[in-house]
Amino acid sequence: MFCANDQLALGVLHAFAESGVRVPHEVSVVGFDDVEGSAHFFPPLTTVAPDFTALGRVCLEQMVSAMAGASPTPVLVGSALTVRASTAAPRSM
């Protein structure tokens, strides 16, 4: 399950634990934003860590360009996948 952020993923981990669903044995969980402490969730959370510095720079550049009358241009900002214990390889069928 891919969650929009790590806090939602924490809630999902909690709900699965209460329901007896074993993570990652039965389902993998991935968060987004790599908040401080996500390595200490149970199990430690696999997460996508966006480059917030680059994102901020791009947003500011886009805003300044828009204020000067330019049209915004799509820009990809990098991110990194931090694999921890909340994910596992798919089981064979």
C-alpha positions in Angstrom: 0.0 0.0 0.0 1.4 3.4 -0.9 0.4 6.2 1.4 0.4 9.9 0.7 2.7 10.6 3.6 4.4 8.8 6.5 1.9 9.8 9.1 -0.9 8.1 7.1 1.4 5.1 6.7 1.8 5.0 10.5 -2.0 4.9 10.8 -2.1 2.1 8.3 0.5 0.1 10.2 -1.5 0.6 13.4 -4.7 -0.5 11.7 -3.1 -3.5 10.2 -1.6 -4.5 13.6 -5.0 -4.2 15.3 -6.5 -6.3 12.6 -3.9 -9.0 12.7 -2.5 -8.2 9.2 1.2 -8.9 9.2 3.4 -6.3 7.6 5.3 -7.0 5.4 4.4 -10.8 5.3 0.9 -10.1 4.0 1.1 -6.6 2.7 3.8 -4.1 2.1 3.4 -0.4 3.2 5.3 2.6 1.8 5.1 6.2 3.0 6.1 9.5 1.4 8.2 12.3 2.8 10.6 10.4 5.2 9.6 12.2 8.4 11.9 12.1 11.3 11.1 8.9 13.2 9.8 6.9 10.3 12.8 4.5 10.8 11.5 3.8 14.3 7.9 2.9 13.3 7.0 -0.8 13.8 8.1 -2.1 11.4 10.5 0.6 10.3 8.8 2.3 7.3 9.9 2.1 3.7 9.5 5.7 2.4 10.1 8.0 -0.5 12.2 11.0 0.5 11.7 14.0 -1.9 14.5 16.5 -2.3 12.6 19.3 -0.5 15.5 21.8 -1.0 15.3 21.3 -4.8 11.5 21.5 -4.7 11.6 24.8 -2.8 14.1 26.2 -5.2 12.0 25.1 -8.3 8.8 26.6 -6.8 10.5 29.9 -6.1 12.0 30.0 -9.6 8.6 29.2 -11.1 6.9 31.9 -9.0 9.4 34.5 -10.0 9.1 33.5 -13.7 5.3 33.6 -13.5 5.4 37.1 -11.9 7.5 38.2 -14.8 4.9 36.9 -17.2 6.4 33.6 -18.2 4.3 30.4 -18.4 5.2 27.7 -15.9 7.2 24.8 -17.3 7.0 21.3 -15.8 10.1 20.3 -13.8 10.9 17.0 -12.3 12.4 17.0 -8.8 14.4 14.1 -7.6 13.6 11.8 -4.7 15.1 8.7 -3.0 13.6 5.5 -1.9 14.6 4.4 1.5 13.9 0.7 1.9 13.2 -0.5 5.4 11.3 -3.5 7.0 7.7 -2.5 6.0 8.2 -3.9 2.5 9.0 -7.4 1.1 9.3 -9.0 -2.3 5.9 -10.2 -3.7 5.0 -13.7 -2.8 4.9 -16.2 -5.6 1.4 -17.2 -6.7 
